[in-house]
Amino acid sequence: MSDRSLGGHALVGNERPSRAFAKNRVCREPNCTTRLSIYNNGKYCYQHEPMAVPRTRGRKIA
């Protein structure tokens, strides 16, 4: 064995738990019965979420 070994530390995740929202929420779109995740803070499912334009920091989107 070599005496030039390295030590390490265990990888640890974030100490704070993930933010959770109410259970059994349903998409607000009429006639949509998709249940939302407790980790999704939105009001709509992926299919019905209104389009949002990302901030581009000075760049123009073609």
PQR file of N, CA, C, O and H, with PARSE charges and radii, in Angstrom:
ATOM      1  N   MET A   1       0.821  -1.181   0.000 -0.4000 1.5000
ATOM      2  CA  MET A   1       0.000   0.000   0.000 -0.0000 2.0000
ATOM      3  C   MET A   1       0.867   1.246   0.000  0.5500 1.7000
ATOM      4  O   MET A   1       1.955   1.274   0.575 -0.5500 1.4000
ATOM      5  N   SER A   2       0.359   2.265  -0.655 -0.4000 1.5000
ATOM      6  CA  SER A   2       1.071   3.522  -0.719 -0.0000 2.0000
ATOM      7  C   SER A   2       0.665   4.408   0.466  0.5500 1.7000
ATOM      8  O   SER A   2      -0.488   4.394   0.898 -0.5500 1.4000
ATOM      9  H   SER A   2      -0.525   2.242  -1.123  0.4000 1.0000
ATOM     10  N   ASP A   3       1.613   5.164   0.973 -0.4000 1.5000
ATOM     11  CA  ASP A   3       1.293   6.069   2.072 -0.0000 2.0000
ATOM     12  C   ASP A   3       0.841   7.423   1.539  0.5500 1.7000
ATOM     13  O   ASP A   3       0.746   8.383   2.303 -0.5500 1.4000
ATOM     14  H   ASP A   3       2.549   5.175   0.622  0.4000 1.0000
ATOM     15  N   ARG A   4       0.560   7.515   0.241 -0.4000 1.5000
ATOM     16  CA  ARG A   4       0.092   8.752  -0.384 -0.0000 2.0000
ATOM     17  C   ARG A   4      -1.407   8.680  -0.687  0.5500 1.7000
ATOM     18  O   ARG A   4      -1.839   9.178  -1.727 -0.5500 1.4000
ATOM     19  H   ARG A   4       0.637   6.735  -0.379  0.4000 1.0000
ATOM     20  N   SER A   5      -2.191   8.091   0.171 -0.4000 1.5000
ATOM     21  CA  SER A   5      -3.628   7.957  -0.066 -0.0000 2.0000
ATOM     22  C   SER A   5      -4.364   9.250   0.287  0.5500 1.7000
ATOM     23  O   SER A   5      -3.863  10.091   1.033 -0.5500 1.4000
ATOM     24  H   SER A   5      -1.841   7.687   1.016  0.4000 1.0000
ATOM     25  N   LEU A   6      -5.532   9.377  -0.255 -0.4000 1.5000
ATOM     26  CA  LEU A   6      -6.358  10.557  -0.022 -0.0000 2.0000
ATOM     27  C   LEU A   6      -7.549  10.190   0.865  0.5500 1.7000
ATOM     28  O   LEU A   6      -8.062   9.074   0.793 -0.5500 1.4000
ATOM     29  H   LEU A   6      -5.940   8.693  -0.861  0.4000 1.0000
ATOM     30  N   GLY A   7      -7.972  11.108   1.676 -0.4000 1.5000
ATOM     31  CA  GLY A   7      -9.177  10.917   2.481 -0.0000 2.0000
ATOM     32  C   GLY A   7     -10.331  11.631   1.815  0.5500 1.7000
ATOM     33  O   GLY A   7     -10.124  12.472   0.940 -0.5500 1.4000
ATOM     34  H   GLY A   7      -7.555  12.015   1.735  0.4000 1.0000
ATOM     35  N   GLY A   8     -11.517  11.313   2.211 -0.4000 1.5000
ATOM     36  CA  GLY A   8     -12.676  11.960   1.605 -0.0000 2.0000
ATOM     37  C   GLY A   8     -13.788  12.130   2.607  0.5500 1.7000
ATOM     38  O   GLY A   8     -13.712  11.653   3.739 -0.5500 1.4000
ATOM     39  H   GLY A   8     -11.686  10.630   2.922  0.4000 1.0000
ATOM     40  N   HIS A   9     -14.819  12.817   2.170 -0.4000 1.5000
ATOM     41  CA  HIS A   9     -16.001  13.035   2.992 -0.0000 2.0000
ATOM     42  C   HIS A   9     -17.201  12.443   2.264  0.5500 1.7000
ATOM     43  O   HIS A   9     -17.238  12.405   1.035 -0.5500 1.4000
ATOM     44  H   HIS A   9     -14.880  13.204   1.250  0.4000 1.0000
ATOM     45  N   ALA A  10     -18.168  11.988   3.027 -0.4000 1.5000
ATOM     46  CA  ALA A  10     -19.391  11.452   2.442 -0.0000 2.0000
ATOM     47  C   ALA A  10     -20.164  12.572   1.745  0.5500 1.7000
ATOM     48  O   ALA A  10     -20.212  13.702   2.231 -0.5500 1.4000
ATOM     49  H   ALA A  10     -18.138  12.019   4.026  0.4000 1.0000
ATOM     50  N   LEU A  11     -20.761  12.248   0.616 -0.4000 1.5000
ATOM     51  CA  LEU A  11     -21.604  13.219  -0.077 -0.0000 2.0000
ATOM     52  C   LEU A  11     -22.920  13.347   0.682  0.5500 1.7000
ATOM     53  O   LEU A  11     -23.555  12.353   1.032 -0.5500 1.4000
ATOM     54  H   LEU A  11     -20.722  11.330   0.222  0.4000 1.0000
ATOM     55  N   VAL A  12     -23.304  14.570   0.921 -0.4000 1.5000
ATOM     56  CA  VAL A  12     -24.521  14.817   1.679 -0.0000 2.0000
ATOM     57  C   VAL A  12     -25.424  15.718   0.849  0.5500 1.7000
ATOM     58  O   VAL A  12     -24.957  16.677   0.236 -0.5500 1.4000
ATOM     59  H   VAL A  12     -22.788  15.378   0.636  0.4000 1.0000
ATOM     60  N   GLY A  13     -26.692  15.415   0.831 -0.4000 1.5000
ATOM     61  CA  GLY A  13     -27.652  16.233   0.104 -0.0000 2.0000
ATOM     62  C   GLY A  13     -27.985  17.497   0.873  0.5500 1.7000
ATOM     63  O   GLY A  13     -27.393  17.789   1.912 -0.5500 1.4000
ATOM     64  H   GLY A  13     -27.072  14.635   1.330  0.4000 1.0000
ATOM     65  N   ASN A  14     -28.924  18.225   0.353 -0.4000 1.5000
ATOM     66  CA  ASN A  14     -29.383  19.448   1.004 -0.0000 2.0000
ATOM     67  C   ASN A  14     -30.034  19.078   2.333  0.5500 1.7000
ATOM     68  O   ASN A  14     -30.815  18.128   2.393 -0.5500 1.4000
ATOM     69  H   ASN A  14     -29.405  17.988  -0.491  0.4000 1.0000
ATOM     70  N   GLU A  15     -29.733  19.793   3.364 -0.4000 1.5000
ATOM     71  CA  GLU A  15     -30.264  19.487   4.688 -0.0000 2.0000
ATOM     72  C   GLU A  15     -31.742  19.847   4.824  0.5500 1.7000
ATOM     73  O   GLU A  15     -32.448  19.284   5.660 -0.5500 1.4000
ATOM     74  H   GLU A  15     -29.099  20.564   3.316  0.4000 1.0000
ATOM     75  N   ARG A  16     -32.202  20.780   4.007 -0.4000 1.5000
ATOM     76  CA  ARG A  16     -33.589  21.221   4.065 -0.0000 2.0000
ATOM     77  C   ARG A  16     -34.472  20.280   3.254  0.5500 1.7000
ATOM     78  O   ARG A  16     -34.088  19.909   2.145 -0.5500 1.4000
ATOM     79  H   ARG A  16     -31.628  21.238   3.328  0.4000 1.0000
ATOM     80  N   PRO A  17     -35.639  19.877   3.758 -0.5600 1.5000
ATOM     81  CA  PRO A  17     -36.521  19.010   2.967  0.2800 2.0000
ATOM     82  C   PRO A  17     -37.137  19.780   1.793  0.5500 1.7000
ATOM     83  O   PRO A  17     -37.242  21.006   1.830 -0.5500 1.4000
ATOM     84  N   SER A  18     -37.534  19.056   0.773 -0.4000 1.5000
ATOM     85  CA  SER A  18     -38.171  19.674  -0.391 -0.0000 2.0000
ATOM     86  C   SER A  18     -39.486  20.317   0.016  0.5500 1.7000
ATOM     87  O   SER A  18     -40.192  19.808   0.886 -0.5500 1.4000
ATOM     88  H   SER A  18     -37.449  18.060   0.743  0.4000 1.0000
ATOM     89  N   ARG A  19     -39.811  21.435  -0.614 -0.4000 1.5000
ATOM     90  CA  ARG A  19     -41.057  22.130  -0.331 -0.0000 2.0000
ATOM     91  C   ARG A  19     -42.213  21.326  -0.923  0.5500 1.7000
ATOM     92  O   ARG A  19     -42.155  20.916  -2.082 -0.5500 1.4000
ATOM     93  H   ARG A  19     -39.237  21.849  -1.321  0.4000 1.0000
ATOM     94  N   ALA A  20     -43.240  21.104  -0.147 -0.4000 1.5000
ATOM     95  CA  ALA A  20     -44.387  20.330  -0.610 -0.0000 2.0000
ATOM     96  C   ALA A  20     -45.655  21.171  -0.504  0.5500 1.7000
ATOM     97  O   ALA A  20     -45.758  22.070   0.331 -0.5500 1.4000
ATOM     98  H   ALA A  20     -43.288  21.437   0.795  0.4000 1.0000
ATOM     99  N   PHE A  21     -46.616  20.856  -1.370 -0.4000 1.5000
ATOM    100  CA  PHE A  21     -47.880  21.572  -1.424 -0.0000 2.0000
ATOM    101  C   PHE A  21     -49.017  20.592  -1.159  0.5500 1.7000
ATOM    102  O   PHE A  21     -48.769  19.405  -0.947 -0.5500 1.4000
ATOM    103  H   PHE A  21     -46.532  20.125  -2.048  0.4000 1.0000
ATOM    104  N   ALA A  22     -50.236  21.061  -1.168 -0.4000 1.5000
ATOM    105  CA  ALA A  22     -51.394  20.225  -0.824 -0.0000 2.0000
ATOM    106  C   ALA A  22     -51.490  18.985  -1.716  0.5500 1.7000
ATOM    107  O   ALA A  22     -51.099  19.006  -2.883 -0.5500 1.4000
ATOM    108  H   ALA A  22     -50.438  22.025  -1.340  0.4000 1.0000
ATOM    109  N   LYS A  23     -52.012  17.918  -1.142 -0.4000 1.5000
ATOM    110  CA  LYS A  23     -52.210  16.668  -1.881 -0.0000 2.0000
ATOM    111  C   LYS A  23     -53.526  16.711  -2.643  0.5500 1.7000
ATOM    112  O   LYS A  23     -54.415  17.499  -2.317 -0.5500 1.4000
ATOM    113  H   LYS A  23     -52.329  17.901  -0.194  0.4000 1.0000
ATOM    114  N   ASN A  24     -53.646  15.872  -3.646 -0.4000 1.5000
ATOM    115  CA  ASN A  24     -54.882  15.679  -4.425 -0.0000 2.0000
ATOM    116  C   ASN A  24     -55.385  16.940  -5.117  0.5500 1.7000
ATOM    117  O   ASN A  24     -56.591  17.100  -5.301 -0.5500 1.4000
ATOM    118  H   ASN A  24     -52.924  15.233  -3.910  0.4000 1.0000
ATOM    119  N   ARG A  25     -54.483  17.836  -5.501 -0.4000 1.5000
ATOM    120  CA  ARG A  25     -54.894  19.009  -6.285 -0.0000 2.0000
ATOM    121  C   ARG A  25     -55.076  18.584  -7.735  0.5500 1.7000
ATOM    122  O   ARG A  25     -54.383  17.686  -8.214 -0.5500 1.4000
ATOM    123  H   ARG A  25     -53.503  17.706  -5.351  0.4000 1.0000
ATOM    124  N   VAL A  26     -55.997  19.223  -8.426 -0.4000 1.5000
ATOM    125  CA  VAL A  26     -56.309  18.889  -9.818 -0.0000 2.0000
ATOM    126  C   VAL A  26     -56.082  20.119 -10.676  0.5500 1.7000
ATOM    127  O   VAL A  26     -56.279  21.244 -10.217 -0.5500 1.4000
ATOM    128  H   VAL A  26     -56.559  19.952  -8.037  0.4000 1.0000
ATOM    129  N   CYS A  27     -55.668  19.914 -11.921 -0.4000 1.5000
ATOM    130  CA  CYS A  27     -55.465  20.995 -12.879 -0.0000 2.0000
ATOM    131  C   CYS A  27     -56.721  21.858 -12.962  0.5500 1.7000
ATOM    132  O   CYS A  27     -57.835  21.334 -12.955 -0.5500 1.4000
ATOM    133  H   CYS A  27     -55.508  19.000 -12.294  0.4000 1.0000
ATOM    134  N   ARG A  28     -56.548  23.175 -13.040 -0.4000 1.5000
ATOM    135  CA  ARG A  28     -57.688  24.109 -13.075 -0.0000 2.0000
ATOM    136  C   ARG A  28     -58.361  24.201 -14.448  0.5500 1.7000
ATOM    137  O   ARG A  28     -59.427  24.805 -14.571 -0.5500 1.4000
ATOM    138  H   ARG A  28     -55.643  23.601 -13.045  0.4000 1.0000
ATOM    139  N   GLU A  29     -57.767  23.626 -15.450 -0.4000 1.5000
ATOM    140  CA  GLU A  29     -58.376  23.644 -16.788 -0.0000 2.0000
ATOM    141  C   GLU A  29     -59.695  22.857 -16.746  0.5500 1.7000
ATOM    142  O   GLU A  29     -59.729  21.736 -16.237 -0.5500 1.4000
ATOM    143  H   GLU A  29     -56.902  23.136 -15.349  0.4000 1.0000
ATOM    144  N   PRO A  30     -60.778  23.437 -17.278 -0.5600 1.5000
ATOM    145  CA  PRO A  30     -62.056  22.707 -17.285  0.2800 2.0000
ATOM    146  C   PRO A  30     -61.911  21.356 -17.986  0.5500 1.7000
ATOM    147  O   PRO A  30     -61.247  21.248 -19.017 -0.5500 1.4000
ATOM    148  N   ASN A  31     -62.530  20.350 -17.424 -0.4000 1.5000
ATOM    149  CA  ASN A  31     -62.556  18.979 -17.949 -0.0000 2.0000
ATOM    150  C   ASN A  31     -61.213  18.266 -17.889  0.5500 1.7000
ATOM    151  O   ASN A  31     -61.084  17.185 -18.463 -0.5500 1.4000
ATOM    152  H   ASN A  31     -63.069  20.439 -16.587  0.4000 1.0000
ATOM    153  N   CYS A  32     -60.212  18.820 -17.224 -0.4000 1.5000
ATOM    154  CA  CYS A  32     -58.921  18.138 -17.068 -0.0000 2.0000
ATOM    155  C   CYS A  32     -58.904  17.514 -15.674  0.5500 1.7000
ATOM    156  O   CYS A  32     -59.140  18.195 -14.676 -0.5500 1.4000
ATOM    157  H   CYS A  32     -60.316  19.698 -16.757  0.4000 1.0000
ATOM    158  N   THR A  33     -58.627  16.236 -15.617 -0.4000 1.5000
ATOM    159  CA  THR A  33     -58.638  15.527 -14.333 -0.0000 2.0000
ATOM    160  C   THR A  33     -57.233  15.150 -13.866  0.5500 1.7000
ATOM    161  O   THR A  33     -57.079  14.307 -12.982 -0.5500 1.4000
ATOM    162  H   THR A  33     -58.435  15.682 -16.428  0.4000 1.0000
ATOM    163  N   THR A  34     -56.217  15.763 -14.447 -0.4000 1.5000
ATOM    164  CA  THR A  34     -54.832  15.451 -14.078 -0.0000 2.0000
ATOM    165  C   THR A  34     -54.548  15.925 -12.657  0.5500 1.7000
ATOM    166  O   THR A  34     -54.764  17.088 -12.318 -0.5500 1.4000
ATOM    167  H   THR A  34     -56.341  16.448 -15.165  0.4000 1.0000
ATOM    168  N   ARG A  35     -54.055  14.996 -11.833 -0.4000 1.5000
ATOM    169  CA  ARG A  35     -53.676  15.356 -10.466 -0.0000 2.0000
ATOM    170  C   ARG A  35     -52.263  15.923 -10.480  0.5500 1.7000
ATOM    171  O   ARG A  35     -51.374  15.395 -11.147 -0.5500 1.4000
ATOM    172  H   ARG A  35     -53.879  14.051 -12.109  0.4000 1.0000
ATOM    173  N   LEU A  36     -52.071  17.004  -9.737 -0.4000 1.5000
ATOM    174  CA  LEU A  36     -50.772  17.665  -9.685 -0.0000 2.0000
ATOM    175  C   LEU A  36     -49.908  17.058  -8.587  0.5500 1.7000
ATOM    176  O   LEU A  36     -50.414  16.600  -7.563 -0.5500 1.4000
ATOM    177  H   LEU A  36     -52.793  17.434  -9.195  0.4000 1.0000
ATOM    178  N   SER A  37     -48.623  17.060  -8.811 -0.4000 1.5000
ATOM    179  CA  SER A  37     -47.663  16.563  -7.835 -0.0000 2.0000
ATOM    180  C   SER A  37     -47.649  17.471  -6.608  0.5500 1.7000
ATOM    181  O   SER A  37     -47.939  18.663  -6.710 -0.5500 1.4000
ATOM    182  H   SER A  37     -48.212  17.432  -9.643  0.4000 1.0000
ATOM    183  N   ILE A  38     -47.311  16.908  -5.453 -0.4000 1.5000
ATOM    184  CA  ILE A  38     -47.205  17.736  -4.251 -0.0000 2.0000
ATOM    185  C   ILE A  38     -46.003  18.666  -4.337  0.5500 1.7000
ATOM    186  O   ILE A  38     -45.890  19.602  -3.545 -0.5500 1.4000
ATOM    187  H   ILE A  38     -47.075  15.940  -5.370  0.4000 1.0000
ATOM    188  N   TYR A  39     -45.111  18.424  -5.280 -0.4000 1.5000
ATOM    189  CA  TYR A  39     -43.924  19.267  -5.453 -0.0000 2.0000
ATOM    190  C   TYR A  39     -44.121  20.328  -6.538  0.5500 1.7000
ATOM    191  O   TYR A  39     -43.231  21.150  -6.758 -0.5500 1.4000
ATOM    192  H   TYR A  39     -45.203  17.664  -5.923  0.4000 1.0000
ATOM    193  N   ASN A  40     -45.273  20.326  -7.220 -0.4000 1.5000
ATOM    194  CA  ASN A  40     -45.598  21.302  -8.252 -0.0000 2.0000
ATOM    195  C   ASN A  40     -46.438  22.397  -7.621  0.5500 1.7000
ATOM    196  O   ASN A  40     -47.556  22.138  -7.177 -0.5500 1.4000
ATOM    197  H   ASN A  40     -45.996  19.659  -7.041  0.4000 1.0000
ATOM    198  N   ASN A  41     -45.912  23.634  -7.573 -0.4000 1.5000
ATOM    199  CA  ASN A  41     -46.685  24.709  -6.954 -0.0000 2.0000
ATOM    200  C   ASN A  41     -47.605  25.415  -7.936  0.5500 1.7000
ATOM    201  O   ASN A  41     -48.254  26.393  -7.566 -0.5500 1.4000
ATOM    202  H   ASN A  41     -45.003  23.844  -7.934  0.4000 1.0000
ATOM    203  N   GLY A  42     -47.681  24.950  -9.174 -0.4000 1.5000
ATOM    204  CA  GLY A  42     -48.535  25.567 -10.182 -0.0000 2.0000
ATOM    205  C   GLY A  42     -50.002  25.210 -10.010  0.5500 1.7000
ATOM    206  O   GLY A  42     -50.370  24.397  -9.162 -0.5500 1.4000
ATOM    207  H   GLY A  42     -47.154  24.155  -9.475  0.4000 1.0000
ATOM    208  N   LYS A  43     -50.817  25.829 -10.826 -0.4000 1.5000
ATOM    209  CA  LYS A  43     -52.261  25.583 -10.783 -0.0000 2.0000
ATOM    210  C   LYS A  43     -52.721  24.701 -11.937  0.5500 1.7000
ATOM    211  O   LYS A  43     -53.852  24.215 -11.941 -0.5500 1.4000
ATOM    212  H   LYS A  43     -50.518  26.489 -11.515  0.4000 1.0000
ATOM    213  N   TYR A  44     -51.833  24.495 -12.926 -0.4000 1.5000
ATOM    214  CA  TYR A  44     -52.174  23.733 -14.120 -0.0000 2.0000
ATOM    215  C   TYR A  44     -51.192  22.582 -14.315  0.5500 1.7000
ATOM    216  O   TYR A  44     -50.071  22.614 -13.806 -0.5500 1.4000
ATOM    217  H   TYR A  44     -50.915  24.891 -12.922  0.4000 1.0000
ATOM    218  N   CYS A  45     -51.625  21.570 -15.054 -0.4000 1.5000
ATOM    219  CA  CYS A  45     -50.725  20.480 -15.426 -0.0000 2.0000
ATOM    220  C   CYS A  45     -49.810  20.968 -16.556  0.5500 1.7000
ATOM    221  O   CYS A  45     -49.968  22.084 -17.051 -0.5500 1.4000
ATOM    222  H   CYS A  45     -52.535  21.544 -15.467  0.4000 1.0000
ATOM    223  N   TYR A  46     -48.874  20.141 -16.950 -0.4000 1.5000
ATOM    224  CA  TYR A  46     -47.914  20.527 -17.988 -0.0000 2.0000
ATOM    225  C   TYR A  46     -48.609  20.894 -19.296  0.5500 1.7000
ATOM    226  O   TYR A  46     -48.205  21.844 -19.967 -0.5500 1.4000
ATOM    227  H   TYR A  46     -48.746  19.234 -16.548  0.4000 1.0000
ATOM    228  N   GLN A  47     -49.640  20.154 -19.659 -0.4000 1.5000
ATOM    229  CA  GLN A  47     -50.336  20.389 -20.932 -0.0000 2.0000
ATOM    230  C   GLN A  47     -51.058  21.739 -20.970  0.5500 1.7000
ATOM    231  O   GLN A  47     -51.177  22.342 -22.037 -0.5500 1.4000
ATOM    232  H   GLN A  47     -49.967  19.382 -19.114  0.4000 1.0000
ATOM    233  N   HIS A  48     -51.533  22.211 -19.836 -0.4000 1.5000
ATOM    234  CA  HIS A  48     -52.363  23.420 -19.803 -0.0000 2.0000
ATOM    235  C   HIS A  48     -51.678  24.631 -19.191  0.5500 1.7000
ATOM    236  O   HIS A  48     -52.289  25.696 -19.114 -0.5500 1.4000
ATOM    237  H   HIS A  48     -51.436  21.721 -18.969  0.4000 1.0000
ATOM    238  N   GLU A  49     -50.457  24.507 -18.763 -0.4000 1.5000
ATOM    239  CA  GLU A  49     -49.730  25.640 -18.180 -0.0000 2.0000
ATOM    240  C   GLU A  49     -49.553  26.717 -19.249  0.5500 1.7000
ATOM    241  O   GLU A  49     -49.089  26.409 -20.347 -0.5500 1.4000
ATOM    242  H   GLU A  49     -49.960  23.641 -18.825  0.4000 1.0000
ATOM    243  N   PRO A  50     -49.909  27.971 -18.960 -0.5600 1.5000
ATOM    244  CA  PRO A  50     -49.726  29.038 -19.949  0.2800 2.0000
ATOM    245  C   PRO A  50     -48.247  29.194 -20.310  0.5500 1.7000
ATOM    246  O   PRO A  50     -47.367  29.030 -19.465 -0.5500 1.4000
ATOM    247  N   MET A  51     -47.996  29.511 -21.572 -0.4000 1.5000
ATOM    248  CA  MET A  51     -46.621  29.648 -22.031 -0.0000 2.0000
ATOM    249  C   MET A  51     -45.945  30.835 -21.351  0.5500 1.7000
ATOM    250  O   MET A  51     -46.520  31.920 -21.254 -0.5500 1.4000
ATOM    251  H   MET A  51     -48.711  29.644 -22.258  0.4000 1.0000
ATOM    252  N   ALA A  52     -44.736  30.620 -20.890 -0.4000 1.5000
ATOM    253  CA  ALA A  52     -43.965  31.689 -20.256 -0.0000 2.0000
ATOM    254  C   ALA A  52     -42.698  31.908 -21.079  0.5500 1.7000
ATOM    255  O   ALA A  52     -42.020  30.948 -21.445 -0.5500 1.4000
ATOM    256  H   ALA A  52     -44.268  29.739 -20.969  0.4000 1.0000
ATOM    257  N   VAL A  53     -42.382  33.151 -21.366 -0.4000 1.5000
ATOM    258  CA  VAL A  53     -41.180  33.475 -22.125 -0.0000 2.0000
ATOM    259  C   VAL A  53     -40.034  33.655 -21.135  0.5500 1.7000
ATOM    260  O   VAL A  53     -40.128  34.480 -20.226 -0.5500 1.4000
ATOM    261  H   VAL A  53     -42.933  33.931 -21.069  0.4000 1.0000
ATOM    262  N   PRO A  54     -38.948  32.888 -21.300 -0.5600 1.5000
ATOM    263  CA  PRO A  54     -37.853  32.993 -20.342  0.2800 2.0000
ATOM    264  C   PRO A  54     -37.106  34.324 -20.453  0.5500 1.7000
ATOM    265  O   PRO A  54     -37.105  34.950 -21.513 -0.5500 1.4000
ATOM    266  N   ARG A  55     -36.486  34.744 -19.387 -0.4000 1.5000
ATOM    267  CA  ARG A  55     -35.669  35.945 -19.389 -0.0000 2.0000
ATOM    268  C   ARG A  55     -34.390  35.629 -20.148  0.5500 1.7000
ATOM    269  O   ARG A  55     -33.709  34.654 -19.830 -0.5500 1.4000
ATOM    270  H   ARG A  55     -36.487  34.235 -18.526  0.4000 1.0000
ATOM    271  N   THR A  56     -34.061  36.423 -21.128 -0.4000 1.5000
ATOM    272  CA  THR A  56     -32.930  36.110 -21.986 -0.0000 2.0000
ATOM    273  C   THR A  56     -31.701  36.984 -21.730  0.5500 1.7000
ATOM    274  O   THR A  56     -30.692  36.830 -22.418 -0.5500 1.4000
ATOM    275  H   THR A  56     -34.614  37.214 -21.386  0.4000 1.0000
ATOM    276  N   ARG A  57     -31.761  37.873 -20.785 -0.4000 1.5000
ATOM    277  CA  ARG A  57     -30.634  38.722 -20.396 -0.0000 2.0000
ATOM    278  C   ARG A  57     -30.018  39.477 -21.575  0.5500 1.7000
ATOM    279  O   ARG A  57     -28.814  39.386 -21.815 -0.5500 1.4000
ATOM    280  H   ARG A  57     -32.581  37.999 -20.226  0.4000 1.0000
ATOM    281  N   GLY A  58     -30.836  40.211 -22.299 -0.4000 1.5000
ATOM    282  CA  GLY A  58     -30.340  41.048 -23.368 -0.0000 2.0000
ATOM    283  C   GLY A  58     -30.315  40.414 -24.745  0.5500 1.7000
ATOM    284  O   GLY A  58     -30.118  41.117 -25.736 -0.5500 1.4000
ATOM    285  H   GLY A  58     -31.814  40.285 -22.105  0.4000 1.0000
ATOM    286  N   ARG A  59     -30.508  39.120 -24.836 -0.4000 1.5000
ATOM    287  CA  ARG A  59     -30.510  38.449 -26.137 -0.0000 2.0000
ATOM    288  C   ARG A  59     -31.923  38.401 -26.690  0.5500 1.7000
ATOM    289  O   ARG A  59     -32.887  38.254 -25.939 -0.5500 1.4000
ATOM    290  H   ARG A  59     -30.669  38.549 -24.031  0.4000 1.0000
ATOM    291  N   LYS A  60     -32.040  38.524 -27.972 -0.4000 1.5000
ATOM    292  CA  LYS A  60     -33.350  38.443 -28.619 -0.0000 2.0000
ATOM    293  C   LYS A  60     -33.553  37.039 -29.135  0.5500 1.7000
ATOM    294  O   LYS A  60     -32.659  36.452 -29.744 -0.5500 1.4000
ATOM    295  H   LYS A  60     -31.257  38.644 -28.582  0.4000 1.0000
ATOM    296  N   ILE A  61     -34.729  36.506 -28.889 -0.4000 1.5000
ATOM    297  CA  ILE A  61     -35.067  35.191 -29.409 -0.0000 2.0000
ATOM    298  C   ILE A  61     -35.617  35.374 -30.809  0.5500 1.7000
ATOM    299  O   ILE A  61     -36.537  36.164 -31.019 -0.5500 1.4000
ATOM    300  H   ILE A  61     -35.455  36.982 -28.394  0.4000 1.0000
ATOM    301  N   ALA A  62     -35.064  34.656 -31.761 -0.4000 1.5000
ATOM    302  CA  ALA A  62     -35.478  34.810 -33.168 -0.0000 2.0000
ATOM    303  C   ALA A  62     -36.824  34.222 -33.418  0.5500 1.7000
ATOM    304  O   ALA A  62     -37.318  34.267 -34.544 -0.5500 1.4000
ATOM    305  H   ALA A  62     -34.317  34.014 -31.590  0.4000 1.0000
TER
END
